[in-house]
């Protein structure tokens, strides 16, 4: 059963709970009678028993976990939770000159690259970019550092089935032992 259908079924069930009446029998041997309903959908009832009579306290302020609040939260998730995020990475190790390699082929429509991050080990500098087919994904080449960081502003980052995504090393200074490039990709839920 897909996730959307499960959420819809849960919403229907929760809405029926809002209209239901509940029976709370008294604690063993303490008091008599039952509570047959709670009248406010936005109230929380607590039952405390004394030696002879149950004491019921109704908190009438709206609460976040009321049936209405839960239904609204779940309804909001139906419209906002439509994408999954995944990461793909590529490691150049070692590298001494400019190079370009395919990292992945897009297999699902509706994917978008949200971020490219990179880190360099060794050397003085290494500039990189990434490409979708023949178009650069970064607005300018990124000069890698020895700390993982965002590689800059993206362009051309909406992907179609069959697009090839490349990593391109554009320049190296010094003895670079490794460059790691990571793509954060948002794709439709399955």
C-alpha positions in Angstrom: 0.0 0.0 0.0 1.5 3.3 -1.0 2.3 6.0 1.6 -0.3 8.5 0.4 -3.1 5.9 0.7 -2.0 5.0 4.2 -2.0 8.6 5.3 -5.5 9.1 3.8 -6.8 6.0 5.6 -5.2 7.3 8.9 -7.0 10.7 8.4 -10.3 9.0 7.9 -9.8 6.9 11.0 -8.7 9.9 13.1 -11.8 11.9 12.0 -14.1 9.1 13.2 -12.3 9.1 16.6 -13.1 12.7 17.1 -16.9 11.9 17.2 -16.5 8.8 19.3 -17.5 8.5 23.0 -15.2 6.8 25.4 -15.9 4.8 28.6 -13.4 5.0 31.4 -14.3 2.6 34.2 -13.2 3.6 37.7 -10.0 2.3 39.1 -10.3 -1.1 40.9 -12.3 -0.6 44.0 -12.2 3.2 43.9 -15.5 5.1 43.3 -18.3 4.2 41.0 -19.8 5.2 37.6 -18.1 5.8 34.2 -17.1 8.8 32.1 -19.2 8.5 28.9 -17.8 11.4 26.9 -15.4 14.2 26.5 -17.2 17.1 24.9 -14.3 19.3 23.6 -12.3 18.0 20.6 -9.5 20.4 21.7 -9.4 19.4 25.3 -7.4 16.8 27.2 -9.2 14.8 30.0 -7.3 13.4 32.9 -8.8 11.0 35.4 -7.5 10.9 39.0 -9.2 8.7 41.6 -9.7 9.4 45.3 -10.8 6.7 47.6 -14.5 7.2 46.7 -15.0 9.3 43.6 -13.0 9.7 40.3 -12.0 13.3 39.7 -12.0 14.4 36.1 -10.1 17.4 35.1 -10.7 18.9 31.6 -8.0 21.1 30.2 -9.9 23.3 27.8 -6.9 25.0 26.0 -6.2 23.7 22.5 -3.4 21.1 22.5 -1.1 20.2 19.6 -1.9 16.5 19.8 -5.6 16.8 19.5 -7.3 14.8 16.7 -7.9 18.0 14.8 -4.2 19.0 15.1 -3.1 15.6 14.0 -5.3 15.6 11.0 -4.1 19.0 9.9 -0.5 17.9 10.4 -1.0 14.8 8.3 -2.9 16.7 5.6 0.0 19.1 5.4 2.4 16.2 4.9 0.4 15.0 1.9 1.3 18.1 0.0 4.9 18.8 1.3 6.5 15.4 1.6 6.6 14.7 -2.1 10.4 14.4 -2.6 13.2 12.1 -1.4 16.8 13.2 -0.9 19.8 11.1 -1.7 23.5 11.7 -2.2 26.0 10.4 -4.7 29.7 10.9 -4.5 32.8 10.6 -6.6 36.5 10.3 -5.5 39.5 11.2 -7.5 42.5 9.5 -5.9 45.2 10.4 -6.8 45.0 13.1 -9.5 47.6 15.3 -11.1 45.9 16.9 -14.1 42.5 18.1 -15.2 40.1 15.2 -15.8 36.4 14.5 -16.4 34.4 11.4 -15.4 30.7 10.4 -15.4 29.4 10.1 -11.8 25.9 8.8 -12.7 23.1 8.6 -15.3 19.7 10.0 -14.3 17.2 7.1 -14.1 14.1 8.9 -12.9 12.3 12.0 -14.2 11.7 14.9 -11.9 15.2 14.9 -10.2 17.0 18.1 -9.2 20.5 18.6 -7.9 20.2 20.7 -4.7 23.8 21.0 -3.7 27.3 20.0 -4.7 30.0 19.8 -1.9 33.7 19.1 -2.2 36.9 18.6 -0.2 40.5 18.2 -1.2 43.3 16.3 0.5 46.9 17.5 -0.3 48.1 19.9 -2.9 47.8 23.7 -2.9 44.6 24.0 -4.9 42.2 22.2 -7.3 39.3 23.8 -9.1 36.3 21.7 -10.1 33.0 21.9 -11.7 30.2 19.5 -12.5 28.4 19.0 -15.8 25.0 17.8 -16.9 25.7 16.5 -20.3 27.6 19.4 -21.8 26.3 22.2 -19.5 28.2 23.3 -16.3 26.2 22.8 -13.1 28.1 25.4 -11.1 28.0 29.1 -12.2 31.7 29.2 -11.8 34.6 26.8 -11.1 35.0 26.0 -7.4 38.4 26.2 -5.7 38.3 23.2 -3.3 39.6 23.5 0.2 40.7 21.0 2.9 37.3 21.3 4.6 34.0 19.9 3.2 32.1 22.9 1.8 29.4 23.8 -0.6 30.8 24.3 -4.1 28.7 27.3 -5.0 25.6 28.4 -6.9 23.9 25.9 -9.2 22.5 26.3 -12.6 21.0 23.8 -15.2 20.3 21.6 -12.2 16.9 20.1 -13.2 17.6 16.6 -14.6 15.8 14.4 -17.1 16.0 10.7 -17.6 19.1 9.8 -19.6 21.1 12.9 -18.5 24.7 12.2 -17.7 26.3 14.0 -14.7 30.0 14.5 -14.8 32.7 15.7 -12.4 35.3 17.9 -14.0 38.6 18.8 -12.5 39.7 22.0 -14.2 43.1 22.7 -12.6 45.5 21.3 -10.0 48.4 22.9 -8.2 50.7 20.7 -6.0 50.3 17.1 -5.1 46.6 16.4 -4.6 46.1 13.0 -3.2 42.3 13.0 -3.2 39.3 15.1 -4.2 35.8 14.1 -3.1 32.7 15.6 -4.7 29.2 14.9 -3.3 25.9 15.6 -5.1 22.7 16.1 -3.0 19.8 15.1 -5.3 16.1 15.5 -4.7 13.8 13.0 -6.5 10.1 12.2 -6.4 9.0 9.7 -3.9 8.5 6.2 -5.1 
